[in-house]
Amino acid sequence: MYGRGEMHLSAMLEEKDIVVYQTGTWEVDGAEVGDGTPSKFEYCAVETMQIVWTHNCEHGFVSGLAVTINIDEMRGDVSVKNDPLEFVAFGPEQLVARLPVEW
């Protein structure tokens, strides 16, 4: 369903969406990118996006508030991580999923 450019998941995001993104090291088109540390998944409540989509690529950033997900209750409860003003920003290539995931 999702691909590159205009079909990238980032093109479907809206403000307040909860997303999963990766930090550390990951692959883009088979090339390893990142800071060399092991890959880790983080969560974000989307606030703003500045992304340019073309027919086969996407460039820009997604920013918002870091959040944690209360997995114990399994009701989709989301709480702000540590400080309510912990802003995060990442590139569209780091985007993994929009929650809840629909199969």
C-alpha positions as CSV (number, residue, x, y, z in Angstrom):
1,M,0.0,0.0,0.0
2,Y,2.8,2.4,0.9
3,G,5.8,3.1,-1.2
4,R,8.0,6.1,-2.1
5,G,7.2,9.7,-3.0
6,E,3.5,10.5,-3.0
7,M,2.7,6.9,-1.8
8,H,5.0,7.2,1.2
9,L,3.4,6.9,4.7
10,S,4.4,10.4,5.5
11,A,2.0,11.7,2.8
12,M,-0.8,10.2,4.8
13,L,0.0,11.8,8.2
14,E,-2.1,14.4,9.9
15,E,-1.6,16.5,13.0
16,K,-2.0,14.6,16.3
17,D,-1.3,11.2,14.7
18,I,0.8,8.9,16.8
19,V,3.7,7.4,14.9
20,V,6.6,5.1,15.4
21,Y,9.9,6.2,14.0
22,Q,13.4,4.7,14.2
23,T,16.6,6.2,15.6
24,G,20.2,4.9,15.7
25,T,21.0,3.1,12.5
26,W,18.6,2.0,9.7
27,E,18.7,1.4,6.0
28,V,17.5,3.6,3.2
29,D,17.5,1.9,-0.3
30,G,19.9,-0.7,1.0
31,A,22.4,1.9,2.4
32,E,23.1,2.1,6.1
33,V,22.4,5.5,7.6
34,G,22.2,7.0,11.1
35,D,24.6,7.4,13.9
36,G,26.0,3.9,14.0
37,T,24.2,2.9,17.2
38,P,21.7,0.0,17.3
39,S,18.2,0.8,15.9
40,K,15.6,1.8,18.4
41,F,11.9,2.6,18.0
42,E,10.4,5.8,19.4
43,Y,6.9,7.3,19.5
44,C,5.8,10.8,18.5
45,A,2.5,12.8,18.4
46,V,2.9,14.7,15.1
47,E,2.6,18.5,15.4
48,T,4.1,19.7,12.1
49,M,5.6,18.4,8.9
50,Q,7.6,20.0,6.1
51,I,8.0,17.4,3.4
52,V,8.4,17.5,-0.3
53,W,7.2,14.4,-2.2
54,T,8.2,13.6,-5.8
55,H,7.3,10.6,-7.9
56,N,10.0,8.4,-6.2
57,C,11.3,10.1,-3.1
58,E,10.5,12.3,-0.1
59,H,12.6,14.9,1.7
60,G,12.0,17.0,4.8
61,F,11.1,16.4,8.4
62,V,8.3,15.5,10.8
63,S,8.2,17.0,14.3
64,G,6.1,16.7,17.4
65,L,6.1,15.6,21.0
66,A,7.8,12.5,22.3
67,V,5.2,10.1,23.8
68,T,5.1,6.8,25.5
69,I,2.4,4.2,25.0
70,N,0.9,2.5,28.0
71,I,1.0,-1.1,26.8
72,D,-0.3,-2.5,30.1
73,E,-3.9,-1.3,29.5
74,M,-3.9,-2.1,25.8
75,R,-6.5,0.6,25.2
76,G,-4.4,3.0,23.2
77,D,-3.8,5.3,26.1
78,V,-0.9,7.6,25.3
79,S,1.0,9.6,27.8
80,V,3.7,12.3,27.3
81,K,7.2,11.1,28.0
82,N,9.0,12.8,30.9
83,D,8.5,16.4,29.9
84,P,5.4,17.6,28.0
85,L,7.7,19.8,25.9
86,E,10.2,17.2,24.8
87,F,10.1,18.0,21.1
88,V,11.5,15.5,18.5
89,A,12.1,15.8,14.8
90,F,13.0,13.1,12.3
91,G,13.1,12.5,8.5
92,P,10.4,10.6,6.6
93,E,12.8,7.8,6.0
94,Q,12.8,7.1,9.8
95,L,9.0,6.7,9.8
96,V,7.9,3.1,10.5
97,A,4.1,3.2,11.3
98,R,1.1,5.3,12.1
99,L,-0.8,4.0,15.1
100,P,-3.0,2.1,15.4
101,V,-1.7,-0.1,12.7
102,E,-4.4,-1.5,10.3
103,W,-3.6,-4.7,8.5
